[in-house]
Amino acid sequence: MAPVITPVVTSQQLPTSCTVVIIGGGIVGLTAALTLAERNIPVVVLEKGRIAGEQSSRNLGWIRKTSRAAEDIPLAQAADRLWAGMAARVGSDVGYRQAGIMFIARNEAQMALHEKWLEAVKHVGLDTCLLHHADIVDQVPGGVGKWAGGIFTASDGRAEPTLAASAIAKAAMAKGAIIIEHCAVRSLSTSNGKVSGVVTENGEISCDQVLLAAGAWSRRFLGNLGINLPTLPLICSVMRTQPLDGPSNIAVGAPDFSFRKHQDGGFIITQRGALDAPLTWDHLLLGPRYLPQLRHARDNLRISLGKYFLKDLALARRWRSDSRTPFERVRTLDPQVNPALNQEAMRNLCAAWPAFQQAKMAQAWAGVIDVTPDSNPVIGPVAALPGLTLATGFSGHGFGTSPAAGQLAADLVTGNTPLIDPAPYRFERLN
């Protein structure tokens, strides 16, 4: 069962034209829409299902710079500033708390990886510090594990996925954006080699620019246009506990579990050391591109071949704009939870912090993460099709960086000075 997001009343009527159409009503598309609306640029967001119905409401809610690639940190730093002002910006609580994030290591080999990362990003000027076992005991009391150490970034934080996207959507509409749910975009219209509109299941909209922010669906949409976006799916299973007197407000990531405080007093928990990797046809097509990642993270992947392969194979990869598309056949990606992973996470957590032995599960869910070969997103134009810009492939990092990612995408769509240097996110690096 998916988390229940704060409901939003969206529009019903499809306009005939606007300046920018955003495909995808996840949090990145919504923050881009809010930015454009604040600049008085007519914008329409089209969502095939419900806004934030997929990974935007199913993620862990972490907002972090810790352990990001060095080239990705400026985007995360910009996101920090924007998250801090988000409640005032949208006039509603989004659950943002700057309580810090800690990663801990069981042995010297794991600790060496944290030290190596910190050395690699020292030029960025983060407030991250190295921790000894005694520091962990002091900041997250009640534990019984013997830790080799860790790293802690006090300026990292969290927000609530079930609040944030809805609040941003409401604010965007209040400033003039049009958001339409249950309206799948089938294809793009072009004129003189440039995007001139979108074709939806309910009719056409003419526009000057299109921003594709469709998450795990972006590869299939682009494939129908003859554009290759190399992304593969991973599935993360998550659980939320009932309110519990836990050890800390700090979010903690260990090698085989993580936890963070939820706004209702419970905790969001996952098996940080394991993700489901159901094989699809795309694995055969893209496999060689991912060999470096596979060598690095093989122990963290639960690879399987089963129903997911067949369901994915049954969805068309080519279609006409006047025919029913995969986006209408599957309105929401709602993968099955892997209870074994959640149980592993809870066992590992209870062994480290016995207070969690009293935890009772309130809900469990799973979400599909779209991963690129270098785990960085694509935020930038598609040179082969002028008028089309991408904001996708966030590899599990999209929620945390969403305010900055959406603003950067809006900057690029409209030709404004970019919020940060977009070079690390250019589409061409993947092709």
C-alpha positions as a printed NumPy array, in Angstrom:
array([[  0.   ,   0.   ,   0.   ],
       [  1.402,   3.37 ,  -1.018],
       [  1.727,   6.227,   1.476],
       [ -1.295,   8.525,   1.514],
       [ -0.399,  12.001,   0.302],
       [ -2.205,  15.181,   1.248],
       [ -4.983,  15.469,  -1.371],
       [ -4.895,  18.191,  -4.   ],
       [ -7.789,  19.325,  -6.185],
       [ -6.363,  19.715,  -9.673],
       [ -7.76 ,  21.037, -12.945],
       [-10.09 ,  19.149, -15.253],
       [ -9.952,  21.152, -18.464],
       [ -7.103,  20.804, -20.934],
       [ -5.906,  24.175, -22.27 ],
       [ -5.165,  24.521, -25.969],
       [ -1.809,  26.251, -25.504],
       [  0.767,  27.423, -22.992],
       [  4.452,  28.297, -22.871],
       [  5.809,  25.217, -21.054],
       [  4.338,  21.74 , -20.627],
       [  5.793,  19.535, -17.902],
       [  5.31 ,  15.798, -18.332],
       [  5.167,  14.191, -14.902],
       [  3.632,  15.362, -11.645],
       [  6.399,  14.206,  -9.318],
       [  8.163,  16.576,  -6.968],
       [ 10.817,  17.693,  -9.48 ],
       [  8.217,  18.563, -12.107],
       [  6.133,  20.343,  -9.479],
       [  9.043,  22.447,  -8.184],
       [  9.851,  23.383, -11.777],
       [  6.215,  24.39 , -12.25 ],
       [  6.27 ,  26.469,  -9.073],
       [  9.42 ,  28.265, -10.232],
       [  7.922,  29.005, -13.651],
       [  4.63 ,  30.189, -12.175],
       [  6.501,  32.526,  -9.814],
       [  8.117,  33.994, -12.926],
       [  4.693,  34.47 , -14.541],
       [  5.43 ,  31.908, -17.269],
       [  2.326,  29.939, -18.327],
       [  2.917,  26.283, -17.405],
       [  0.848,  23.092, -17.492],
       [  1.774,  19.92 , -15.586],
       [  0.351,  16.683, -16.995],
       [  0.328,  13.571, -14.813],
       [ -0.861,  10.165, -16.083],
       [ -1.983,   9.12 , -12.575],
       [ -2.015,  11.128,  -9.359],
       [  0.575,  13.736,  -8.477],
       [  3.465,  12.285,  -6.454],
       [  1.877,   8.853,  -6.756],
       [  5.143,   7.071,  -7.406],
       [  8.64 ,   7.621,  -5.996],
       [  7.988,  11.228,  -4.953],
       [  5.823,   9.98 ,  -2.079],
       [  7.574,   6.636,  -1.518],
       [ 11.146,   7.76 ,  -0.819],
       [ 12.796,   8.016,   2.59 ],
       [ 12.58 ,  11.799,   2.842],
       [ 16.329,  12.299,   3.4  ],
       [ 17.881,  15.606,   2.347],
       [ 21.605,  15.036,   2.265],
       [ 24.947,  16.109,   0.946],
       [ 26.722,  13.267,   2.727],
       [ 28.146,  10.574,   0.438],
       [ 27.099,  12.325,  -2.75 ],
       [ 29.456,  12.519,  -5.699],
       [ 31.525,  15.699,  -5.551],
       [ 30.002,  17.08 ,  -8.763],
       [ 26.493,  16.58 ,  -7.308],
       [ 27.086,  18.476,  -4.073],
       [ 26.462,  22.023,  -5.407],
       [ 22.932,  20.953,  -6.369],
       [ 22.407,  19.488,  -2.888],
       [ 23.726,  22.664,  -1.251],
       [ 21.344,  24.775,  -3.304],
       [ 18.536,  22.417,  -2.323],
       [ 19.373,  22.919,   1.372],
       [ 18.812,  26.652,   1.027],
       [ 15.564,  26.163,  -0.845],
       [ 14.226,  23.534,   1.573],
       [ 14.922,  25.876,   4.484],
       [ 12.593,  28.474,   2.953],
       [ 10.068,  26.083,   1.451],
       [  7.401,  26.292,   4.175],
       [  7.31 ,  30.085,   3.89 ],
       [  7.412,  29.886,   0.102],
       [  4.416,  27.559,  -0.208],
       [  2.562,  28.647,   2.934],
       [  2.438,  25.143,   4.396],
       [  4.537,  22.771,   6.483],
       [  6.529,  20.329,   4.358],
       [  8.054,  18.55 ,   7.342],
       [ 11.527,  20.014,   6.819],
       [ 13.819,  19.52 ,   9.788],
       [ 17.577,  20.124,   9.712],
       [ 18.386,  17.395,  12.25 ],
       [ 21.518,  15.984,  10.629],
       [ 22.42 ,  12.695,   8.942],
       [ 24.957,  10.161,  10.209],
       [ 26.524,   7.235,   8.349],
       [ 28.216,   4.611,  10.514],
       [ 30.711,   1.848,   9.769],
       [ 31.095,  -1.602,  11.314],
       [ 34.709,  -2.152,  10.342],
       [ 37.814,  -0.331,   9.213],
       [ 37.213,  -1.141,   5.531],
       [ 33.809,   0.565,   5.627],
       [ 35.259,   3.455,   7.598],
       [ 37.979,   3.877,   5.003],
       [ 35.318,   4.486,   2.352],
       [ 33.823,   7.31 ,   4.42 ],
       [ 37.269,   8.814,   4.943],
       [ 38.04 ,   8.556,   1.239],
       [ 34.795,  10.355,   0.362],
       [ 35.419,  13.109,   2.885],
       [ 38.912,  13.663,   1.498],
       [ 37.521,  13.816,  -2.062],
       [ 35.02 ,  16.574,  -1.183],
       [ 37.085,  18.616,   1.263],
       [ 37.328,  21.451,  -1.271],
       [ 33.537,  21.923,  -1.142],
       [ 33.536,  23.134,   2.452],
       [ 30.953,  20.825,   4.008],
       [ 30.358,  20.698,   7.757],
       [ 30.807,  16.898,   7.709],
       [ 32.974,  15.503,  10.501],
       [ 34.48 ,  12.116,  11.279],
       [ 33.078,  10.218,  14.24 ],
       [ 34.565,   7.76 ,  16.704],
       [ 32.511,   5.085,  18.462],
       [ 32.117,   7.323,  21.52 ],
       [ 30.655,  10.108,  19.365],
       [ 28.006,   7.755,  18.007],
       [ 27.095,   6.63 ,  21.515],
       [ 26.802,  10.25 ,  22.62 ],
       [ 24.682,  11.466,  19.697],
       [ 22.507,   8.354,  19.232],
       [ 22.303,   6.836,  22.72 ],
       [ 21.024,   3.41 ,  23.679],
       [ 22.965,   1.425,  21.121],
       [ 24.834,  -1.802,  21.816],
       [ 26.785,  -2.126,  18.566],
       [ 30.524,  -1.638,  18.372],
       [ 31.131,   0.813,  15.54 ],
       [ 34.433,   1.544,  13.858],
       [ 33.279,   5.13 ,  13.422],
       [ 31.251,   7.195,  11.007],
       [ 30.622,  10.589,   9.466],
       [ 28.041,  13.208,  10.427],
       [ 26.711,  16.239,   8.591],
       [ 24.693,  18.465,  10.921],
       [ 23.304,  20.578,   8.062],
       [ 21.638,  17.571,   6.39 ],
       [ 17.977,  16.985,   7.146],
       [ 14.666,  15.495,   6.168],
       [ 11.202,  16.411,   4.93 ],
       [  7.934,  14.513,   4.564],
       [  7.257,  13.188,   1.049],
       [  3.526,  12.88 ,   1.753],
       [  3.334,  16.612,   2.537],
       [  5.905,  18.284,   0.332],
       [  4.725,  17.545,  -3.208],
       [  1.129,  18.418,  -2.386],
       [  2.109,  21.71 ,  -0.755],
       [  4.278,  22.623,  -3.742],
       [  1.492,  21.713,  -6.175],
       [ -1.042,  23.878,  -4.328],
       [  1.358,  26.822,  -4.259],
       [  2.11 ,  26.444,  -7.973],
       [ -1.603,  26.445,  -8.827],
       [ -2.196,  29.474,  -6.604],
       [  0.399,  31.303,  -8.689],
       [ -1.189,  30.32 , -12.008],
       [  0.138,  26.883, -12.913],
       [ -2.345,  24.378, -14.317],
       [ -2.002,  20.787, -13.063],
       [ -4.037,  17.999, -14.628],
       [ -4.104,  14.45 , -13.289],
       [ -5.17 ,  11.28 , -15.14 ],
       [ -3.954,  12.75 , -18.406],
       [ -1.157,  10.799, -20.051],
       [  1.054,  12.415, -22.665],
       [  1.349,  10.068, -25.625],
       [  3.897,  11.883, -27.743],
       [  5.266,  15.242, -28.858],
       [  4.265,  17.42 , -31.785],
       [  7.076,  18.968, -33.836],
       [  7.343,  21.717, -36.384],
       [ 10.458,  22.495, -38.412],
       [ 12.449,  20.042, -36.311],
       [ 11.449,  21.632, -32.992],
       [  8.932,  20.724, -30.317],
       [  5.651,  22.545, -30.871],
       [  3.313,  20.727, -28.496],
       [  2.233,  17.539, -26.757],
       [ -0.346,  14.951, -27.737],
       [ -2.299,  13.654, -24.745],
       [ -5.015,  11.062, -24.347],
       [ -7.463,  13.969, -24.085],
       [ -6.235,  16.163, -26.902],
       [ -3.306,  18.367, -27.912],
       [ -1.623,  21.353, -26.307],
       [  0.625,  23.643, -28.31 ],
       [  3.649,  24.987, -26.444],
       [  7.125,  26.419, -26.866],
       [  8.972,  24.083, -24.496],
       [  8.489,  20.637, -22.923],
       [ 10.12 ,  19.452, -19.715],
       [ 10.126,  15.665, -19.296],
       [ 10.164,  14.813, -15.569],
       [  8.574,  11.389, -15.747],
       [ 10.912,   9.41 , -13.514],
       [ 11.087,   5.706, -14.311],
       [  8.784,   6.227, -17.315],
       [ 11.12 ,   8.655, -19.08 ],
       [ 13.149,   5.953, -20.842],
       [ 10.053,   4.418, -22.431],
       [  8.627,   7.786, -23.482],
       [ 11.896,   8.844, -25.093],
       [ 12.393,   5.453, -26.72 ],
       [  9.204,   5.958, -28.694],
       [ 10.797,   9.145, -30.043],
       [ 13.972,   7.306, -31.016],
       [ 15.971,   8.826, -28.136],
       [ 17.98 ,   6.53 , -25.884],
       [ 18.   ,   7.292, -22.16 ],
       [ 19.984,   4.547, -20.394],
       [ 18.213,   3.973, -17.079],
       [ 17.364,   0.783, -15.208],
       [ 14.873,   0.152, -12.38 ],
       [ 15.591,  -0.761,  -8.774],
       [ 12.947,  -1.332,  -6.105],
       [ 13.302,  -0.1  ,  -2.536],
       [ 11.083,  -1.573,   0.202],
       [ 10.302,   0.694,   3.153],
       [  8.4  ,   0.501,   6.423],
       [  7.022,   3.061,   8.853],
       [  6.555,   2.278,  12.534],
       [  3.93 ,   3.513,  14.919],
       [  5.062,   6.31 ,  17.283],
       [  8.063,   5.184,  19.288],
       [ 10.437,   6.738,  21.803],
       [ 13.491,   6.306,  19.595],
       [ 17.13 ,   7.14 ,  20.219],
       [ 17.565,  10.35 ,  18.215],
       [ 16.179,  12.849,  15.727],
       [ 19.338,  12.311,  13.683],
       [ 18.838,  10.115,  10.62 ],
       [ 21.207,   7.145,  10.739],
       [ 22.461,   5.009,   7.881],
       [ 24.284,   1.778,   8.745],
       [ 25.56 ,  -0.782,   6.235],
       [ 22.397,  -2.902,   6.543],
       [ 19.669,  -0.625,   7.9  ],
       [ 18.677,   3.016,   8.153],
       [ 16.162,   4.964,  10.186],
       [ 14.872,   8.493,  10.486],
       [ 12.215,  10.125,  12.615],
       [  8.788,  10.569,  11.022],
       [  6.606,  13.587,  11.768],
       [  4.054,  11.441,  13.665],
       [  6.678,  10.127,  16.084],
       [  7.349,   6.845,  14.332],
       [ 10.366,   5.956,  12.204],
       [ 10.978,   5.311,   8.51 ],
       [ 13.167,   2.209,   8.19 ],
       [ 14.747,   0.376,   5.269],
       [ 17.393,  -2.248,   4.547],
       [ 20.019,   0.19 ,   3.343],
       [ 22.271,  -2.61 ,   2.15 ],
       [ 19.789,  -4.254,  -0.216],
       [ 17.595,  -3.269,  -3.147],
       [ 15.531,  -5.518,  -5.359],
       [ 16.808,  -5.599,  -8.935],
       [ 14.144,  -7.358, -11.03 ],
       [ 15.499,  -8.105, -14.492],
       [ 13.855,  -6.507, -17.514],
       [ 14.497,  -6.481, -21.241],
       [ 16.445,  -3.271, -20.701],
       [ 19.031,  -5.166, -18.662],
       [ 19.926,  -7.109, -21.786],
       [ 20.115,  -3.903, -23.811],
       [ 22.01 ,  -1.791, -21.294],
       [ 23.861,  -4.334, -19.163],
       [ 27.403,  -3.495, -20.317],
       [ 26.884,   0.18 , -19.382],
       [ 26.287,  -0.844, -15.772],
       [ 29.184,  -3.259, -15.233],
       [ 31.206,  -0.784, -13.11 ],
       [ 28.196,  -0.198, -10.86 ],
       [ 27.506,  -3.928, -10.669],
       [ 31.061,  -4.697,  -9.576],
       [ 30.82 ,  -2.031,  -6.889],
       [ 27.316,  -2.795,  -5.59 ],
       [ 26.683,  -6.452,  -6.457],
       [ 26.319,  -7.462,  -2.796],
       [ 23.558,  -4.852,  -2.367],
       [ 21.383,  -6.099,  -5.234],
       [ 18.795,  -8.87 ,  -4.959],
       [ 18.628,  -9.838,  -8.629],
       [ 15.602, -11.837,  -9.777],
       [ 13.792, -12.947, -12.902],
       [ 10.035, -13.255, -12.617],
       [  6.696, -11.488, -12.986],
       [  8.255,  -8.039, -13.201],
       [ 10.075,  -9.095, -16.377],
       [  6.859, -10.346, -17.959],
       [  4.833,  -7.283, -16.969],
       [  7.497,  -4.969, -18.342],
       [  7.793,  -7.006, -21.528],
       [  4.024,  -6.765, -22.084],
       [  4.158,  -2.96 , -22.237],
       [  4.671,  -1.504, -25.708],
       [  7.907,   0.255, -26.614],
       [  6.539,   1.807, -29.801],
       [  3.104,   3.31 , -30.384],
       [  1.247,   5.885, -32.431],
       [ -0.014,   9.08 , -30.875],
       [ -3.597,   8.048, -31.588],
       [ -3.301,   4.713, -29.749],
       [ -3.424,   3.724, -26.095],
       [  0.002,   3.896, -24.486],
       [  1.782,   2.136, -21.599],
       [  1.148,   5.229, -19.492],
       [ -2.58 ,   4.655, -19.747],
       [ -2.291,   0.934, -19.071],
       [ -0.271,   1.463, -15.895],
       [ -1.248,   4.708, -14.212],
       [  0.928,   4.108, -11.151],
       [  3.999,   1.949, -10.602],
       [  3.127,   0.131,  -7.381],
       [  5.629,  -2.705,  -6.899],
       [  5.166,  -5.373,  -4.27 ],
       [  6.897,  -4.868,  -0.955],
       [  9.653,  -7.346,  -0.146],
       [  8.774,  -8.259,   3.482],
       [ 12.024, -10.171,   3.875],
       [ 14.07 ,  -7.013,   3.307],
       [ 12.025,  -5.034,   5.799],
       [ 12.389,  -7.861,   8.337],
       [ 16.142,  -7.92 ,   7.761],
       [ 16.311,  -4.197,   8.355],
       [ 14.351,  -4.469,  11.584],
       [ 16.421,  -7.374,  12.903],
       [ 19.652,  -5.552,  12.163],
       [ 18.358,  -2.342,  13.699],
       [ 17.074,  -4.027,  16.86 ],
       [ 20.428,  -5.732,  17.326],
       [ 22.116,  -2.323,  17.243],
       [ 19.499,  -0.223,  19.088],
       [ 17.299,  -2.479,  21.304],
       [ 14.709,   0.298,  21.758],
       [ 13.36 ,  -0.663,  18.342],
       [ 12.343,  -4.093,  19.685],
       [  9.189,  -2.313,  20.88 ],
       [  8.378,  -0.988,  17.395],
       [  5.125,  -1.933,  15.692],
       [  4.778,  -1.585,  11.945],
       [  2.196,   0.938,  10.779],
       [  2.704,   0.602,   7.025],
       [  5.013,  -0.828,   4.39 ],
       [  5.451,   0.113,   0.735],
       [  7.859,  -0.088,  -2.179],
       [  8.916,   2.294,  -4.921],
       [ 10.723,   2.125,  -8.248],
       [ 13.987,   4.075,  -8.553],
       [ 15.311,   4.934, -12.018],
       [ 19.108,   4.643, -11.989],
       [ 21.593,   6.052, -14.504],
       [ 25.017,   4.476, -15.179],
       [ 26.792,   7.124, -13.069],
       [ 23.941,   7.568, -10.528],
       [ 23.608,  11.256, -11.396],
       [ 20.433,  12.657, -12.961],
       [ 19.928,  14.161, -16.382],
       [ 18.952,  17.833, -16.2  ],
       [ 19.35 ,  19.501, -19.542],
       [ 18.203,  19.878, -23.14 ],
       [ 18.102,  17.169, -25.796],
       [ 20.138,  18.536, -28.697],
       [ 18.498,  16.202, -31.186],
       [ 15.072,  17.672, -30.422],
       [ 15.139,  21.404, -29.667],
       [ 12.461,  22.449, -27.22 ],
       [ 12.749,  19.256, -25.14 ],
       [ 14.491,  19.363, -21.751],
       [ 14.948,  16.456, -19.331],
       [ 14.859,  16.32 , -15.534],
       [ 14.97 ,  12.622, -14.783],
       [ 17.148,   9.674, -13.772],
       [ 17.63 ,  10.875, -10.19 ],
       [ 18.83 ,   7.454,  -9.004],
       [ 17.121,   7.691,  -5.62 ],
       [ 18.298,  11.253,  -4.898],
       [ 15.435,  13.21 ,  -6.445],
       [ 13.432,  14.164,  -3.378],
       [ 16.368,  15.643,  -1.499],
       [ 17.56 ,  17.796,  -4.375],
       [ 14.116,  18.469,  -5.879],
       [ 13.791,  22.202,  -5.088],
       [ 17.139,  22.913,  -6.758],
       [ 16.664,  20.359,  -9.548],
       [ 13.276,  21.821, -10.441],
       [ 14.616,  25.367, -10.405],
       [ 17.635,  24.386, -12.503],
       [ 15.334,  22.709, -15.036],
       [ 13.144,  25.828, -15.145],
       [ 16.241,  27.969, -15.691],
       [ 17.36 ,  25.835, -18.618],
       [ 13.892,  25.719, -20.18 ],
       [ 13.574,  29.499, -20.146],
       [ 17.176,  30.479, -20.822],
       [ 17.721,  32.04 , -17.398],
       [ 21.105,  31.99 , -15.699],
       [ 21.336,  28.479, -14.23 ],
       [ 21.074,  28.09 , -10.468],
       [ 24.289,  26.037, -10.538],
       [ 26.587,  24.764, -13.282],
       [ 24.473,  22.192, -15.173],
       [ 27.448,  20.513, -16.873],
       [ 27.498,  17.384, -14.63 ],
       [ 23.913,  16.648, -15.651],
       [ 24.068,  17.079, -19.416],
       [ 22.273,  14.374, -21.398],
       [ 25.158,  13.885, -23.817],
       [ 27.408,  12.339, -21.155],
       [ 25.272,   9.17 , -21.262],
       [ 25.384,   8.691, -25.027]])
